[in-house]
Amino acid sequence: MSKRRGKGDGSVSQRADGRWMARVDLGWKSGRRDRKYFYGTTRADVRDKMGRAIREVQRGATLGDDRQTVAAFLDEWLGSITSKVRPKTHHSYSQLVRVHLKPGLGKHRINKLRPEHVEAFLEAKSAAGLSPRTCQYLRAVLRRALGRAVKQDIIARNVAALADPPRVVRKEVDALTPDQARTFLEAIRGHRRYALVAVAVSLGMRQGEILGLRWQDVDLDRGAVRIQHALHRAKKTWTLGEPKSERSRRTVKMPETLVLILKAHRKAQLETRLAVGDKWKDHGFVFTARHGQPLEGTVLNRDVKALLAKAGLPALHFHALRHSCATLLLAQGVAPRVVMEVLGHSDVRLTMNTYSHVVEQLQDVAASKTDAALFG
């Protein structure tokens, strides 16, 4: 008669897909046998994981629960990344988890979740009217969360990574042409947003980077701006935090005219500060609300749209000014690698894909120059 396995015993076997699996018996729980599974690419790998787990059980520790639901795991994951992501990012993740992921996938046991479950969930969201971009973002958030579950040996594979992603049709970015950008700057000369718009169009900074720009980061003598922070808002709280990515930390040279514009802006800001006296709240920001407080992004978007409309131009979102800078640089023949550095993109392919419409225009110019050079 074979001996039944007891608490703390383990076994190793190879799966049909070639991966190795170790199983540790955790005894009886709620009237049923409780087991913990570990996965790896080699027998030695899973034996090592199993050995550590058995030692934990023998000293009385509790291992993770394989029967944990996706909803419960997502809640734990959100708690674990609170200090690791920007507040605005955490708020966005929390909303997607609460509104979409938990209602749609939360009831599944995490170790029973399959790629087809994720694909069906994304198809249902798309059919309900969610945009392809939002569906793509949902998959990305789930993929990041399940990545942690894989590292913790709760699951063997990341099913969100295996699920087919929703198809996203890349739209041409909204941007002002070089002529429109020049018209816009001339139309708002003297307006309190003039210097801010000039920075956005000239340097292509993100909105958060502009709102978080401090005078100590601006070297007017050298004509350079150090971009190392971004102003974030979540739950009505402002924080000066990290920029979007490591590549976003950069130093950008300013056009000479922009240096003069910022000098005039600093002088006007000092005059305002003297005029309001104790009402001024000094945070060191280059661009502020009337009494020195951080400038609201929603207010800035509203102002820029109104100014564009008043100038007879398309009432675009503020982010279109960043795209306008990139379009201007590429249209002038600036190397894509340099444009990537100015914008703080993580990869030159992102730059080329985002502004492919400009690249097509440049190909026409290149073809004409080749024609002239080779065939006179």
Buried (B, 14 or more C-beta within 10 A) or exposed (E): EEEEBEBBBBEBEEEEEEBBBBBBBBEEEEEEEBBBBBBBEEBEBBBBBBBEBBEBBEEEEEBBBBBBBBBBBBBBBBEEBEEEBBBBBBBBBBEBBBEBBBEBBBEBBBBEBEBEBBBBBBEEBBEEEBEBEBBBBBBBBBBBBBBBBBEEBBBBBBBBBEBEBBEEEEEEBEBBEBEBBEBBBEBBEEEBBBBBBBBBBBBBBBBBBBBBBBEEBBBBEEBBBBBBBBBBBBEEEBBBBBBBEEBBBBEBEBEEEBBEBBEEBBEEBEEBBEEEEEEBEEBEBBBBEEEBBBBBBEEBBEBBBEBBEEBEBEEBBBBBBBBBBBBBBBBEEEEBEEBBBBBBBEEBEEBBEBBEEBBEEBEEEEEEEEEEEEEE
